[in-house]
Amino acid sequence: MTTKSIRRPEASTHERCACEGHAGDATDETPETPRERVNRRWNEIMQETRVAQTGVQILFGFLLSVAFTPLFHDLGTFDHAVYVTTVISGATATACLIAPVSIHRFLSGQRMKDEMVEVAHRLMMCGMLLMAVTIGCTLLLILHVVVPGHMAKLLVGGVMVWFALSWYALPLWLRHRSARRATS
């Protein structure tokens, strides 16, 4: 790994940065070495992981206690199936969002931070998707008991559309807009 500053030629100031997936502009960014960049990206992933972990762990703790409530056994087969799906997706989301910490502990000092950043990024994306599924299933479980008929499914569908728009469509649209602006 080299420690020389990255110099961006004038003709490529708006090229898409493959390592981060967004356009970079040399005029408003301080040049950073590859080591500085990978360290910055790792620190950003760790900060994002802390936020996501807290949410999924609180939700997962709540889900684990539901099965021990007196009314749980009165729920129908559909609600039990939704509960099992919710707990499994919550457990797998928790695993994905905590995995970067374990990876770091096992590989610290092995000079593999580039690989760790890439794997942690993928695990975070998977964990966020699983967390959205967990939240959607939790809503379905609660609303199916509280709201009569198909209204619960419609409400959950609306919330999941909002998750898709705010967590995935909006960032992808912003990325596309930035790339389009960089090429013009």
N, C-alpha and C positions, 0 to 999 in steps of 0.2 A: 504494500500500500504506500503510495507516494504522499509526501506532505507538502508538495508545491501548491501554490494557489491556482485555482481554476481560472483560466483566462478565457473569456468568451469573445471570439472575433466579432467585429462589427456586423457582419452579414448574418450572424446566427444569434443575435440578442433575443430573438423571440422564438427560438426553437423549443419544441416540446421536450421537457426533461424526462427521460425514460424512467429514471429512478423514483420520481415523485409523482409523475402523471399530471403535471401542470406546467403551464408556460412560465419561463423564467425571464426576467428582464435585468440585464447586467447593470443598467443605469440606477436601479433602486435597490439592489442587493449588494451586500458586502461579499466579496469573493470568499469562499471557504474551501478548505482543503477537503479531500475525500474523507479523511478521518473526522474532521469537524462535522461534515454533513451526516455521516453515519451516526456519530454520537448525538447530534441534534435530533435526528429522526428517531433514534432509540429513546431518548428522553421524552419526546413528544408521544410516542406509543405508550410509554410507561404512565404518563399523566392521563392519557385517554383511558387506559386500562383501569386506573384507580377509580375514575368516575363510573365506568360501566360495571366494574366489579361490585361496587357498593349497591347499585340498583338491583342487579340480578341476585345478589346474596340476600338482600332484604326480602325480595319477592319470593325467592326459593325457601327461605325460612318460614314465611307465611304459608306457603303451599304445603310444606311438610306437616304443619300443625293442623291443617284442614281435615285430614283423614281421622284425626282423633277427637273430632267434635261429635256430640250426640246426634246431630241431624245428618251427618254424612251418610250413615247407613240407610237413611230414608230416601236418598237420591236414586234416580233411575239409572238404567244401564248407560244411556247416552251421557249423563253427567259423570258417571264413573269413568267412562272411556275418555271424556274430555280431561278429567282430572289426571289420569295416567299419562296422557299425551303431554299435558302441561308440566307435570313433574319431570318427565323424561327430557323434554326440551329445556326446562330450567336447569337440570343437572348438566346436560351437554353444553349449554350456554356458559354455565359456571366453569366447566372444564376448559372451554376454549378461551375464556377471558382470564383465567389464572395461569394457563399454560406458558405464556411468555415469561412469567416469573420463574417457573421451573426450568425452562430452557436456559434462561440466563444463569441460574444457579449451577446447572450442569456444565455449561459451556463457557463460563466466565474464565478469562485468561487464555482461551484457546485460539484467539485471533480469528474469530468467526462472526464478528458483529454484523457484517454485511448479510450473511445468511440468516442470522438471528432476526434482523430487522425485517427481512422479506417474509420469513415464516410467521413472525409475530403479527405482521400486517394481515396476512391471510387468516390467521386465527381470530384476530379482532373482527374482521369482516364477517366471518362465519359466526362468531359469538354474538355479534349485533343482530344478525338475521335470526338466530335462535332465540335471542332475547325478545325480539319483536313477536315471534311465534308464541313464546311463553306469555307475554303480556296479552296478546290476542286471545289465547286459550283461557287465561285467567278471567278476562272480561266475559268471555262466553260462559264460563262456569258460573260466574256471579250473576250475570244478567239473565241467563236461562232460568235461574231460580227466582229472580226478582221480577222480571218483565214477562208478561204472558205472550204466548204465541211466537210468531216468527220475528217479532220486533227485536228481540235480543240478537238474533243473527244479523239483521239489517244494521243495527247499531255497531256491532263488532266489525262488520264488513266496512262500514264507514270509517271507523277508527283505523283499521288496517290499511285502508286506502290512504289515510292521512300519514301513517307511518311510511308507507311506500313513497309517497310524494316528498315528505320532509327529510327522510333518511337517505333515500336513494335517487329519486328523480331530480330533486333540487340540486344536490351536489353534482350530478352528472350534467345537468343543464348548465350550471355555472362553469364546469370544466369545458364543455363544448363552446360556450360563449367566449370564454377566455382564449381558447385555441383559435376560434374564428377571428377574434379581434387581433390576435398576434399575427395571423397570416395576412390581414389587410393593411 
